[in-house]
């Protein structure tokens, strides 16, 4: 793709050199234009996490209302992740064909409609069906939005914004917890679901303000469209920063990649790595998150108190963002991944062993710090493992491995909790997360200076 580099100093007598859109975008600093786009992408995921986290807090109430045992409750959680598994695989391939923006918008529409429909659930079968459809949209949005965001920001700013994307997870879960505490006593679980579905309207901002990814347009040979979008980014940046850094040309081999290429010799190692990292992390994360409120109830707290304690713990994800942004650039992706695994396992085991209120809150915050640090590093690291032409397909497959873990986790841990008790459940789920950190540290490629 050839496009003029605009630096505000060009004249008709001087012909500017031509560079690829990828190289031009990589040196553009954040401007008000990109900030607005990033905001709506972040709000899309924030809205999704509110919906996703709500059922974890509502599980005890929903189980009681519909007369579900622990196993059926596990299936209620897992049916959403089954939809996410299918959505992640399908959306990655679709987005590489039809575009990032269209796929994100359609995904948000699907889960938004299903979120509103949950409010009218008359029975378990309807509830399961809407949870499945909700999962299709949620699973589709996540990997595509990750790729979209990584393609819009420069390599210098990528750690900050990719981890900020995952910061929306603890914030969204915390908001879901607050909504549950405030609304559940007055309007039951239907009122909570209604409040959690409303942020889906952020899709309007994405439709109106977000352009298609110029890197995707370039990869598809739609050079004029890519150049126009890239030029707008450059002009916005020049207006703010006066001039732009010089373009650093990266030699790339332009290829048309397909799904099967993920299992070729070039990508097989990272594809297998992504399987273990995402599957184990999400098995532990969502498997345990589904039952955290229930586990605290087993320790003697009521549903509102338990929801409040979990919500306080989730705030540990906020310092995780500051740490991940700094550590990913200072130490690199691999070492930060290892730190995340160690924190999650050590503090998760301590969380499970806590019996006093003070220790429960402290270890809960530290456990959530490690858990979200791990999630932020997955969001940053995975897109950097694949080239633009196959990036969303690779992200989709990677997150689908995670959704598979999310499906199995709540069911398996429900059985563990029934057979061995809440403490063993916490120990097993928390200890597992050291494995992804070790795998990335020992065999994963370092992508600290990766440029698309």
N, C-alpha and C positions, 0 to 999 in steps of 0.2 A: 504494500500500500504506500503510495506516494502522496504526501501532503505537505504544503508549505509550512515552515516554522515561522510563527509570527512573534517578533520581539519588539514591535512598536517602532523599529528603526529602519525598516526596509524601505527602499525607494524603487521607482520603476527602473532606474538604471542598474540596480543591483538585483540579480536573480538569486533568491534564497535557495539553499540546498534542500533536498527532499529526504525526509526520513519516514520511517514507519510510524503508524499511530501508536503502537505499543511503546516505542522508544520515546515519543513525544509525551505520552501520558505519564510515563514513569518519572519524569522530572517536574511535573506540575504540582506545586504545593496546594494546600487546601485553600479554597476561596469560599465566599458566601454561597456561590452556586453549588459547589460540591457539598458544602455543609448542609444545605437544604435537602439535597438528594440523600445524603447519608442519614439525615434525621428521619426521613420517611421510611427508609429501609430498616432502620433500627426500630421504629415504631411498629412496623409490620411484624417483626419478630417479638417485640414486647407484647403486642396484642395476642400473638400466638401462645406465648408462654403463660399468660394469664389463663387462657382457656385450658392449656395443658396441665398447669399446676392445680387448677381448681378441683379436679376430681380427687387428687391426693388428699386434700383437706376435707372434702365432702364424703370420702369413702365410708367412714363409720355411719354417717347419717343415711346415705343411699343404701347401704347394706341393710340397715334397720327398716327403712321404708319399704324396700322391695323384698325383704325377707331372705337375703342372700347369705350363704355361709362364706367362710374365708376363701374357699376354692373358687366359688362363683365370683366373689369380689376380685380375685386375681384375674379371672377371665375378663371381667368388666374393664379392668385397666389394660389388659393385654390386647383386647380387640382394637383399641385405638392404635396401639403400636403395630399391629398387623397391617392396618391401613397405612400407617406411616412407612412401613417396610415396602409395601407395593408402590406407594406414592413416590418414595425416594428413588427407586429404581427407574420408574417410568419417567419422572420429571427430568432427571439428569439427561436422558437421551433426547427427550422432547426439547429441552432448553438449548441443547447444542444444535438442534435443527431449526427451531422456529424463533428462538431468541430468549434472552433472560427476562426481559420486562413482561412479555405476554404470559410467560409461564408463572411468574410471581403473581400477577394480577388474577389469573384464573385460579391459582392455588388458594389465594386469600378468599376469593369468592366462594369456593367450595367449602372451606372450613368455617367461614363466617355464617353461611346459610345453615350448616349443620349445627353450629353453636347456638343459634337462635332456636332451631328446631328441638334441641335438647330440653328446652323449657317445658315443652308440651308432652314429655315422655309419659305415656299411660301405663306402660309395663316394661318388663326387662327386655323383651325382644326388640321393641322400638328403641329403647335406650342403647342396646348393643349396636343396632343398625346405624343410629346417628353417631355413635362414638367411632364406628368404623369409617364412615364418610368423613367425619371430622379429621381422622387420622390420615386419610388420603391427601387432604389439602395441606395439613401440617407437615407431613413427610415430604411433600413435593416442594413446599416453599423453602425449607431450611437449606438444602444443598445449593439450590439455584441462587438464593439471595447471598450465600457465602461467596460463590463464584462472582456474582455481579459486583459485590462490594470490593472484592480483591482486585478486580479489573479496573475499577474506577479510581483507586487511590494509588499514590506513588509507593515505591518500595520502601522509602524512608518512613512513610506514615502508616504502612500496612499493619505493623504490630499494634499500634494504638487503636485503629478502627476495627480490626478483625477481632481483637479481644474485647473491645467495647460492645461489639455485636453480641458476644456471649455474656457480657455483663447484664444485658437485658433479661437473661434467664433468671438470676436471683432476684432482680428487681421485679420482674413479672410474677414470679412465684410469691414474693413478699406481698405484692399488691393483691394477689389472689387470696393470700392468708388474711390480710386486713379486711378485704371484702367479705370473706367468710365470717370473721368475727363480728363485723358490723351488721351484716344483712341476715345471716342464718337465724339468729334468735327471733327475728321479726317477720321474715318472709319465706322461711324454709329454703330448701336447696334450689327450688325453681327460681327464686329471686336472685340467688347467687349466680346461677348459670346465665340469667338474663344480663346482669351487670357485667359478667365476664365476656359476653359476646359483643357488647357495644363497641369496644376498641377495634373491631374488625373494619369499622368505617374508615380507618386510616388508609384503606386501599384507594380511596378517592385521591389522596395526596400523591400516591405512587402513580396513578393514572395521569394526573395533571402535571406533575413536576419532574418525574424521573425519565431520562432518555434511555434508549437502548444502549447496551454496552458497545462502545466504539471498537473495542478489541474483537468482540464477536462479529460485528459488521465487517471489520477488516478481514477476519478469517473467512468470511463468507463471500468476499470479493465485492462487497457493497461499499466501495472506496469513497464515493462522494458523500454518502451519509455519514460514514465514519469520520471523514475529514471535517465535515461541518460541525459535528458534535465536539470533536477534539479542539477545533479552532475556538469554539465558544468557551471551553474550559481554559484555553490559553489566554484569551482576551480578558476573562474574569480574573485570572491570576495576575496578569500584567497590570490591570487596573489597581490591584491591591498591593503588589510587590514591585511594581515599576519595570522589572525585567525578570526573565526566567533563566535558570541555570542552563548551561549548554547541554545539548542532546548527547547522551551516551549511546552509541550504536552497539546493539547486541546482535551478534550473528545468530540467525535462527534458520532451521530447516523447516520449510512450510510443508506440512503433510496433512492429509485427510485421515483422521483417526476414527475408528469405530469401536463399539463396545468390546469386541473380541481382542482388540489391541491392548486392553487392560491386562490381559493374560499372556501377552507376548513377552519375549525376553527383556524388553526395555522396561516394562512396568510391573512384571510379575512380582518382584521382590516387594515393592511398595504396596501393591494390591493385597498381598498376603499380610504385610505389616498392618495395613489399615483394617483388615478383618479382625485381627486380635485386639488392636487398640480400641476400635469402636465397639466391638461386641462385648468385651469384658467391661469396659468403662460404663456402657449403657446398661448392661445387665446389673451391675452394682448400683448405679445411679438411680434409674427409674424403678428397679426392683425394690430398692430400699426406700426411696421417696414415697412410693405408693403406700408403704406400711408404717412410715415414721409416726404419723398421728396415732395410728392404732397401737403401735409399740408404746408410745407415751401414755396412752389410756391404760394399757396393761400395767404400767408402772404406778397407776393410781391417780392420774390427772383426768379431768373431764375433757370433752371434745373442744371446748373453747380455749381452755388453758393449754391443751396440747397443740392446738393450731397456733396459738400465740408463741409458744416456745419454739416451734419449728420456724415460724416467721422470723423471730429474732435471730435464730441461727443462720438463716439464709442471708442475712446482712453481711456475713463473712465473705460473700462473693464480691462486695464492693472493694475492700482492700486487695482482693485477689486480682482485680483488674489493674490497679496501680502497680502491683508487683509484677504481673505478667508483662505489662508494657515495658517496664524497665529491664526485667531479667531476660526477656527474649532477645533484646538488643545487646545487653551486657554479656550474658553467658551463652547465648545461642538457644536454639529450640530444644536440642537434646537434653542439656543439663536442666533446663527449666521443666521439661517433661518429667524428669527423674525426681526433682524436688516436689512436683505436684503429686506424684504417686506416693512418695514417702509421707507427705503431710496427710493425704487422705487416709492412708492405711493406719498410721500411728494414732491420729486424732479420732478416727472413726472407731477404732477399738476402745479408746478411752471414753468416747461418747456412749458406747454400748454398756460400759461398766459403771457409768455414773449413776449415783443413787440420790444425791442431794441436788437441790434446785440450783445452787450456784455452779456446781461442777457441770450440771446438765447444760446450762446456758453457755459457759465458757468453752467446754469441749464441743458443743454444738456449733458454735461460731467457727472454731478452728477446723472442725471437720468440713464444714461448708466452704471454708477458705480453700482447703486442699481440693475438694471436689470441683469447685468452679474454676480453680486454676487449671486443673486437668482439662476441663471442658473448653476453656479459652484457648489452651494450647492446641487442642484438636482442631478448633475452628481456624486458627492461624496456620497450622502446619499442613493440614490436608490439601488445601488448594495449591500450596507451593510444591507439591509432589508431582503435579501434572502440568502439561503444556496447555495453552489456551484452547486448542482445537478439541481437546478431550477432557478439559478440566471439570466441567459440570457433570459429565458422565462419570468421571472418577469420583467426584464428590458424592454423587448420587449413590453409587455403589458402596462407597465407604460408609455413608450414613445409613444405608439399608442394612449393612452388617450390624450397626448399632441398634437399629429398630428391631432386628431379630433378637438381640440381647434384651431389649426392652419388652418384647413379647414374652420371652421365657423367664426373665428375672422375677416379675411379680408372682408368677405361678410357682416357680421353684421355691422362692423364699417364703411363700405362703405355706408350702409343705414343710419347710425347715422350721418355721415358726410354730406350726401345729405340733410337730414331732419333738423339737428340741428346745423351744422357748425363744423369747425375744432376745436374750443376750447372745446366744449362738448365732442367731440371724444377723445381728449387727456385726459380730466378729467376722463372719464369713464374707459378707458383702463388702465390708471396709478393707479387709486384708487383700482382696483380689486386685485392687487398683494399683498395687505396686508393680504388677506384671506389665501393664502398658508402658509405665515409665521406664522399666528396665529394658523392654524390647526396643523402644525408640532410642534410648541411650546407647545400647550395645550394637544394634544393627541398622538403625535408621540413618538416612543421609542428613547432613546438616544443611538447612536451607536458609540460613540467616541472611545471606546476601543475594537471595534469588530475585531475579527480575523477569517479568513476563514479556 
